[in-house]
Amino acid sequence: MSTLIYWSFPIFIVTLILERLWAGRATREGREIRGYQTRDTFASLSMGLGNVLIASVFKVFVLALHYWLYEHRVFDLQVDAAWVWVALFFAEDLCYYAFHRAGHEVRFFWAGHVNHHSSRSYNLSTALRQSWTGPLIGFIFWLPLPFLGFHPLMLLTQQAVSLLYQYWLHTEAIDRMPAPFEAVFNTPSHHRVHHGRNPLYLDRNYAGILIIWDRLFGTFEPERERPDYGLTHNLETYNPLRIAFHEWADILRDVRAARGVREVLGRVFGPPGWQAESKDETAAGQRRRATLEPEAQRSQRTR
């Protein structure tokens, strides 16, 4: 893990405290926010600590693989060339979009990402609710970059920049940024949609830094109604072990109960909610149904 992340820990602590104070005041003033819940916050921080420890160890393997691919690179890209850093910025962000989209639309990858969405709160501590298994499977989406000629340490730095950028997105303290910024970059408003379990918000806004990928690939959704945060079937636990591994356990259970190879593959590599008989429980199916409902009825159902 890049040292940029470690140097940012004091910033995380200070901003968490400041946002907690703001949330307390906003709640007293009657604002409709989710704020902070103590057990939820500690669960998020526990997940973040576990992620740092696991990712730090596994990063040794990933860097070794990146260096091996870099030795067989297709192009010689200069580390000190400004245009190379600009190209890396866009290329890494596109890789993140692919990784994040797969993390929602393929159940195998969803099992390594679902814990980030398991909080019913939405605050800066939610940003730290990171996966314990995601680093073990998600690294494959960035493998083309060192092979194309981007130095592994450049890639490591840009990944850290992306992760740090996404930290400030997890807040209700910021309403909307100026329209030109909202049009190009990921913002708290866009990311609140991503964390909403409202049917119209499911599997939308996968952006890391740039929202342009969602606009280009048809996965963008503006913030129209207040998000109801969490999962379609929320966890009733704050146990980090349960948060980290519950979907893997559910996959194993479903595979054992599967009737044939097709159902096994669907249960593992199909979209979350996939059923052999129907697709209505997938995010796409829930969005289709939601578009047929009156807005008032939809809002009532998601409360």
N, C-alpha and C positions, 0 to 999 in steps of 0.2 A: 504494500500500500504506500502511496506517495506520502512523503513527509508533510506535504501541504495539508493533508487531512489531520495529522497529529498537531500541527501548529494551530489548527482551527479550533481545537477543543476549548480553549478559554472563551472564544467567541460564542461557541455553542452554549456554554454555561451562562454567560452574561445575557445573551438574547433570550434564553429560556426564562430566566428570572424576570426580565423586563416584560416579556409577553404574558407571563403569569400574572404580574401586577396589573397589566392592561386588561386581561380577561376578567380579573376580579372586579375591577371598576366597571367594565362594560356590563357585567352581569348585574351589578347593583343598580345600574342605570336602566335595566330592563331590556337591554339589547338581546336579540335572539341569536346567541352563539352557543357553541358546545363547551368552550372553555377547557379547563383542566379537571381531570379526576385523578386522585392520587395513585390508586392502584393501576390505572391505565398508564399513567406516566411512567411509573416504575417498570411496568411490563415493557414499554417501548425502550426505555434506557437499557434494560437487561438484554433485549434483542440486539440493540446497537452494540453493546459491549461484546456479546458473543460473535457478532458479525466481524468486528474488528479483529478479534483473536483468530478466528477461522480464516478470514481473508488474508491476514498477514502471513500465516503459515503456507496456505495454498498458493499465494502469489509467487513463491519461489519456483514452483512447478510451471506456472503460467509464464513467468519471465523467461525461464529456460526454453520453453516452447516458442515464445516470441523471438528469442535470439536465434534459435535454429531456423525458423522461417525467414528471419532477416538475412541470415547467411545465404539463403537461396532466393533472395529478393529478385523481383522482375526489373525494378528500376533503382537507380542510385539517386536518392533524393537528399539534397544538402540539408544538414541539420540547422545551419545558420541562415537559411534562405527564408525570407518573410513569406513568400508565396507558398512554401511548403507547410508552414504553420497554419496559414489560412486554409489550405486544402485539407489539412488534418482536422481542423475545426469542423468543417462540413462533413468530412468522411466519418469521423468518430461520432458525430451527432446522428448521422444516418444509421450507423451501426447500433447506436443506443435505441433508436426508434424501432429497428427490427427486433432487437432483444426484448424491448418492453412490450411490443405488440405480441410477440410469441409468448411472453410471460402471461398474457391474458387470454390468448386464443388457442393455445395448446396446453392441455391439462398437465402434461409432464413438467413444463416450465412454470405453469401456474402454481404447482405445488411448491416451487422454490420462490414464489413471489407473493403468494396470497397473504402471508403474515404481515406484509407492509400495509395491507388494506383492512386488517382485522380490527383496528381501533374505531370506535364509534365517535371519537373526538377528532378534531382537526386542529393541530397546533404544531409548533416547532419540534416538540418531542416525537410527534408522529413521523417526522422526517428521519429520525434516528431508529425507527422500528424497522430494522433491516434484516434480511434473510440470513439464516445460518447455512442453508443448502444452496442458495442461489449462486454464490461464488464458485461452487463446485461444478455447475452445469452451464452457467451463462457465459463463460469466457469464450465459448466457441464463436460467438457473433463478431468478435473483434479480430479473429485470426487472419482474415484477409489483409489487414492493414500492414503488419510487418512484412508480409509476403510481397506486398506492393512496393515496399521500400521505406516505410515510415519507421524510424528508429524506435525500438521498444521503450526507451526512456521518454521519448517525446509522447508516445501513446499513453504511457503511465501518467504523465503530467496532465495531458488533456482529459483523461478520464477523471482525474481528481478535480480539475476545473469544472467539469460537467456535474459531478456529484455535489460540489460546494454550491454551484449555482442553484441546484434544485432544493437546497435546504430552505431558502427564504420563501419558496413557493407554498410551504405548508403553514399557512396562517390565514386567519379570518380578520386580522387587523388591517389588511390592505384590501380595499374594495376593487378598484380598477386602475390600471395604469393608463397613461395617455394612449389614444387610439392607434397611432402609428406603432407604438411599442407592442400593444396587444396584437397587432396584425402580424408581427414578425416573430416575437419571442414568446416563450412560455411564461405565464404569469400566475399569481395566486388564483385569479379567477378561473383561468383555464384548468389549473390543477385541482381546484375544488371540484370541478365537474368530474375529473378523472377519479376522484375518491368517493363520488356519490354512488349510492346504490339505487338511485332513481332509475327506472327502466330505460329512459331516454339517455342516461348518462353512462350506462354500462359499456365498457370497452371503447371509450372515447378519449381523445387527447393523450396520446402516448409520448408526447414530446419530452425531450431532455432540456435543451436550451432553446431550440428553434421550433416554433409551432407550425412552420411552413410545411413540414413533412405531413402533418395531419391534414392540412388544407389540400395538399397535393394528392394524397392517397385516400381521401374521403373518410377520415376518422375524426374530423373536427366537430365539436359541439360547443356552442357558446353557453354561458351560464344564464339560463332563463328562469329557473325556479330554484329555491333554496335546496342545496344538496342535503340528502340524508346519508350521513357517512357510515361506512362499514361494509359488510358483506351481505349478499342476498339472504344468506342464512348465517346470522351472526354467531360467533363463539360466546359461550357463557363461561368464560374462564379468563384469568389473568396469568395463568401458569405459562412461563416462557417455553417450556418443553412442549406443552400442548399446542401453543401458538406456532412453534417452529415445525412440528412434525405431523399435525393433524391431517393435512391433505395427503401426505404420503401414506399414512395409515388407511385413509379412505380409499385411495387408489388400490392398495393391496387387497383390501376387503372386496372391492368391486371386481378385481381381476379374478379372485378366487371364486366369485359367484358368476363369472361370465360364462356364456354358452357359445363357445366356439372362438376361433381366431379373430374373426371380424369384430366381435364384441370386445375382446381383449384389447385390440388395437384402438378401437373407438374409445374405450374407457381410459386408456393411457395417453393417446396422442390426438384424440378428438378435442373439441372445445369443452371447457368446463360445463357440466350440466348435460353432456351428451347422453342420449338414451337410444337404445337400439330401435325402439318403436317410433320415437318422435324427436324433433329438434326444438320443441317449444320451451324447454328449460334452459337452453343456451341463451347467452346474452342477446344474440341476434333475434331469437324467438321472442324474448321478453320485450325487446324494442319494437318488434312488429306489432305485438299486441297493444303496446302503450300508444302507438300512433293512432290506434282506432278508438282510444278512450278519450272522453272529454277531459280537459285539463283539470277541472275541479275534482273529478273522480280520481284521476291519477294522483293528484297531490294528497288526497285523503288516504289513498291506499298505501302510500310510501311513508306515512307518519308513524 
